[in-house]
Amino acid sequence: MRDVLDELARRVANGETVGVGTVVDTFSSAPRSPGAAMLVGPDGEVTGSVSGGCVEGAVYDLAQQVVAEDRPVLQRYGVSDDDAFAVGLTCGGIIDVYVESINAETFPDLAEVVEAVHAEVPVAIATIIEHPEADRLGRRVVIWPDRVAGELGSARATDAVVDDARGMLATGRSGSLHYGPDGQRRGEGMTVFVNSFEPPPRMLVFGAIDFASAMARLGTFLGYRVTVCDARPVFATASRFPEADEVVVDWPHRYLAGQAEAGRVDERTVVAVLTHDPKFDVPLLEVALRLKLAYVGAMGSRRTHEDRLRRLREAGVTEGELDGMASPIGLDLGARTPEETAVSIAAEIIALRWGGRGERLTSLDGAIHR
């Protein structure tokens, strides 16, 4: 929902009631993840997507119906490859979409949620999407690390959901939780969707070269907060890297160590070392390989890689720590240009994140989306 949140807030602030469809669960090769959302305004304008085009028409009609009847609906789309065309989900996956009407009365805390997202303060929205009591359907709580707004019909249900949602928020996960009708840990009857808005993950690109410019563009496109860092002020300028969120002039190892000490890197952070200069690379990689990061990749030829390994071992980096380095960097795509190389690096990051193998899908069997 992050990509439609500003538009939703704008419309609600203007006094409009908006139909909102949100993906709350997926099965098989569903095209979009839980949290993907689509808005239908009173003027009929659509913002966002729940399926990349497969079932948008059906959700559009349902959203208008939900607004007219003021009654939320949880709808499943797609059953199998054989009959997916009948319901519109041509990819053969299955998605559950919760459709509700949102306005200033039904979501009074929306402006605070948007403010928190812009300030990069973690916040989650927990909404009851299934319940045997009709008056509880659609109730929501907004959850920050230190406070809560709203309630779910009882203190027991609210406390149980807030506790679990904070755990999901800490790891940046969105998804559905299941309880008994009053928040019992065992049982069924109440389903709550938790939509987490954690700050975007960071991509730290070291080395202010043309490859870094391409990497910054692609990192921004993928949703990372991109920092380019280089010790040479003549190269590390904002004008050379307009797509980066920030350009820092500092020794790379000193900058990364300072960011780690300040708690500004985490297990979602990816590091791309593009300098292939040992006076920068080795001290930087000593720091990076001892942190809990999502990815540490280093550019260079096979000869550079072997020399780098030797220098790192001499500096005391263990074999286990060296195993965490992707070098030579990227997947074998036959890349030549900076842009192609950036795609190669991004592909490796995505594959490691989701457990992909980097092979051609046409040569594989089984589910496309893990």
Secondary structure as the mmCIF struct_conf table of DSSP 4:
data_model
#
loop_
_struct_conf.conf_type_id
_struct_conf.id
_struct_conf.beg_label_comp_id
_struct_conf.beg_label_asym_id
_struct_conf.beg_label_seq_id
_struct_conf.end_label_comp_id
_struct_conf.end_label_asym_id
_struct_conf.end_label_seq_id
HELX_RH_3T_P HELX_RH_3T_P1 ARG A 2 VAL A 4
HELX_RH_AL_P HELX_RH_AL_P1 LEU A 5 ALA A 13
TURN_TY1_P TURN_TY1_P1 ASN A 14 GLY A 15
STRN STRN1 VAL A 18 PHE A 27
BEND BEND1 SER A 28 SER A 29
BEND BEND2 PRO A 31 ARG A 32
TURN_TY1_P TURN_TY1_P2 PRO A 34 GLY A 35
STRN STRN2 ALA A 37 VAL A 40
TURN_TY1_P TURN_TY1_P3 PRO A 42 ASP A 43
STRN STRN3 VAL A 46 GLY A 48
BEND BEND3 VAL A 50 SER A 51
TURN_TY1_P TURN_TY1_P4 GLY A 52 GLY A 53
BEND BEND4 CYS A 54 VAL A 55
HELX_RH_AL_P HELX_RH_AL_P2 GLU A 56 GLU A 69
TURN_TY1_P TURN_TY1_P5 ASP A 70 ASP A 70
STRN STRN4 VAL A 73 TYR A 77
TURN_TY1_P TURN_TY1_P6 ASP A 81 ASP A 83
HELX_RH_AL_P HELX_RH_AL_P3 ALA A 84 VAL A 87
TURN_TY1_P TURN_TY1_P7 GLY A 88 GLY A 88
TURN_TY1_P TURN_TY1_P8 THR A 90 CYS A 91
BEND BEND5 GLY A 92 GLY A 92
STRN STRN5 ILE A 94 ILE A 102
TURN_TY1_P TURN_TY1_P9 ALA A 104 THR A 106
TURN_TY1_P TURN_TY1_P10 PRO A 108 ASP A 109
HELX_RH_AL_P HELX_RH_AL_P4 LEU A 110 HIS A 118
TURN_TY1_P TURN_TY1_P11 ALA A 119 GLU A 120
STRN STRN6 VAL A 123 GLU A 130
BEND BEND6 PRO A 132 GLU A 133
HELX_RH_3T_P HELX_RH_3T_P2 ALA A 134 ARG A 136
TURN_TY1_P TURN_TY1_P12 LEU A 137 GLY A 138
STRN STRN7 ARG A 140 ILE A 143
BEND BEND7 PRO A 145 ASP A 146
STRN STRN8 VAL A 148 GLY A 150
BEND BEND8 GLY A 153 SER A 154
HELX_RH_AL_P HELX_RH_AL_P5 ALA A 155 THR A 171
TURN_TY1_P TURN_TY1_P13 GLY A 172 GLY A 172
STRN STRN9 GLY A 175 TYR A 179
TURN_TY1_P TURN_TY1_P14 PRO A 181 ASP A 182
BEND BEND9 GLY A 183 GLY A 183
BEND BEND10 ARG A 185 ARG A 186
BEND BEND11 GLY A 189 GLY A 189
STRN STRN10 MET A 190 PHE A 197
HELX_LH_PP_P HELX_LH_PP_P1 GLU A 198 PRO A 201
STRN STRN11 ARG A 202 PHE A 206
BEND BEND12 GLY A 207 GLY A 207
BEND BEND13 ILE A 209 ILE A 209
HELX_RH_AL_P HELX_RH_AL_P6 ASP A 210 PHE A 221
TURN_TY1_P TURN_TY1_P15 LEU A 222 GLY A 223
STRN STRN12 ARG A 225 ASP A 230
BEND BEND14 ALA A 231 ALA A 231
TURN_TY1_P TURN_TY1_P16 PRO A 233 PHE A 235
HELX_RH_3T_P HELX_RH_3T_P3 ALA A 238 ARG A 240
TURN_TY1_P TURN_TY1_P17 PRO A 242 GLU A 243
BEND BEND15 ALA A 244 ASP A 245
STRN STRN13 GLU A 246 VAL A 249
BEND BEND16 ASP A 250 ASP A 250
HELX_RH_AL_P HELX_RH_AL_P7 PRO A 252 GLU A 261
TURN_TY1_P TURN_TY1_P18 ALA A 262 GLY A 263
TURN_TY1_P TURN_TY1_P19 GLU A 267 ARG A 268
STRN STRN14 VAL A 270 VAL A 273
HELX_RH_AL_P HELX_RH_AL_P8 PRO A 278 ALA A 288
TURN_TY1_P TURN_TY1_P20 LEU A 289 ARG A 290
BEND BEND17 LEU A 291 LEU A 291
BEND BEND18 ALA A 294 ALA A 294
STRN STRN15 TYR A 295 ALA A 298
HELX_RH_AL_P HELX_RH_AL_P9 ARG A 302 GLU A 314
TURN_TY1_P TURN_TY1_P21 ALA A 315 GLY A 316
HELX_RH_AL_P HELX_RH_AL_P10 GLU A 319 LEU A 322
TURN_TY1_P TURN_TY1_P22 ASP A 323 GLY A 324
STRN STRN16 MET A 325 ALA A 326
BEND BEND19 PRO A 328 PRO A 328
BEND BEND20 GLY A 330 GLY A 330
BEND BEND21 LEU A 333 LEU A 333
BEND BEND22 THR A 337 THR A 337
HELX_RH_AL_P HELX_RH_AL_P11 PRO A 338 TRP A 354
TURN_TY1_P TURN_TY1_P23 GLY A 355 GLY A 355
HELX_RH_3T_P HELX_RH_3T_P4 LEU A 361 SER A 363
BEND BEND23 GLY A 366 GLY A 366
BEND BEND24 ILE A 368 ILE A 368
#
